Amino acid sequence: MKRASGGNYSRVKNLVTSRNLHTICTSGNCPNIGECWNSGTATFMILGNICTRSCRFCAVPSGKPGAIDLNEPIHVAETVKTMGIKHCVITSVDRDDLPDLGASAWSAVIKEVFARNRDVTMEVLIPDFQGNVQLLQQIINEKPHVISHNLETVNRLSRQIRSRARYNTSLQVLQYIAASGRVAKSGIMLGLGETREEVLQTMNDLLENGVKVMTIGQYLQPTRQHMPVEAYIPPVQFEEYGRIALDKGFIRVESSPLVRSSYHAERHVL
């Protein structure tokens, strides 16, 4: 993989570091970091860099998180403004340690970004909030343009790779988002041992629950302690899945080996 570099890449890196921000680009070892940062886009990860869950596919460290940074909403909002971002993407670690699972912090960040960046559009990639619709509603009330929550894999493999999340709970979360009128988006990884039939069934499950945008990418093992790659799916297969998903009724689909959740996210504001 080509080493990320470039003038704008360095500028984004310095901004993120100086304001004590985290991005999923670095914490998740995203292969597209050079392309995105050089184009002036980044996916901000709020609520720290330590996740309370230990999913077997994810490169983000797990453990006991620290205290919430009360200045984070301002830091994220000002960084979006300084970078001149037109479409902002925000995600977070899971914070099962907090009474509200981090929902109020999410709400504060979204509110501040919109307050300081009047013309920005936004996608939020959220945890499942343990299926609590009152907490989900706090996010929905702030009216981000796209609300994404990833299934990550097919139903059969979900318990094997996701430490606490459940496939049906995630579908319920997505259904609630879609019913609110927000654009509901989700994504899966391939190469974990899923079958073609399971991938197609997952597409059907998402559509039946109101999801309009889907991403499909290749799983890459972050470390030897994580789930091994069962197969490297050829690009032609990703292209076929993309065509099938559009034919089934998705409005936007990103499907190729290096696709990640926020890749070309600006295309997903419907």
C-alpha positions, 0 to 999 in steps of 0.5 A: 500500500502506498504511503500517505503523503502530500501537502494537504495530507500534512495540513490535515494531520497537523490540524487533527493533532493540534486539536487533540482530535481522532479520526477513523482514518488513522485509528481504523488503518483506512487504506484511502487516507492519502486520497481523502486527506489530500482532497481535504476530507476526513472522518472525525471520530469522537468520544476518544480513541478507546472502544468499550467493545472488542470486535474481531475485525476492528483496529480501534483499541479496546479497553477502559475509555477516558473522560469525555473532552468537553471541548470536542464539539468546538474543536471538531466544528472549528476544524471543519471550518478551517479545512473548508469541508463541504461534507462532514463525516463523524463517527465514534467508538462505542461508549457502553460505559456512559449512562447515555452511551454517548448520545448527548456528546454526539448531539453536542458535536452535531449541533456545534458543527452545524452552528459554525458551518451553516452550509455543510452537509453531514453524515454520522456513522453511529453505534447501535446505542444498544437499540435504545430508540430514545438515544437514537432520537437524540441524534435524529433530532439534530438532523444530520443528512445521512445516518449510517450504521454498519451491519459489518457482515452477514447474519451467520457471522455477526456474533463471531466478529462483533463483540456485543452488537447483534444483527437484528438489533442493527436492523432495528436501528436502521429501520428506526432511522429510515422511518424518521425520514433521514437517509439510512445507510449501512455497509458490510465487509467481504472476505470473512467466509460469507457466501454469495447467497448470504450477501444477497440476503443481507441486501434484502434485509437492508432494503426491507428496513428502509436502507437506501445507501450501501457500501461493500468493501474487502475485509483486511486483517488489522493484526494477527490477533484479529479475524483472519481473511478467509478470501480476497474477493476479486474486483469483478465480483465487487462490481457485480454485487454493486450492479445487483444492489442497484437493481434490487433498489438501493439508490447509491452503492459503493462496491470495490475492495478498498471501499470503506464506510465513508468513501465518497460519502458526499455522494450519499446525500440524497 
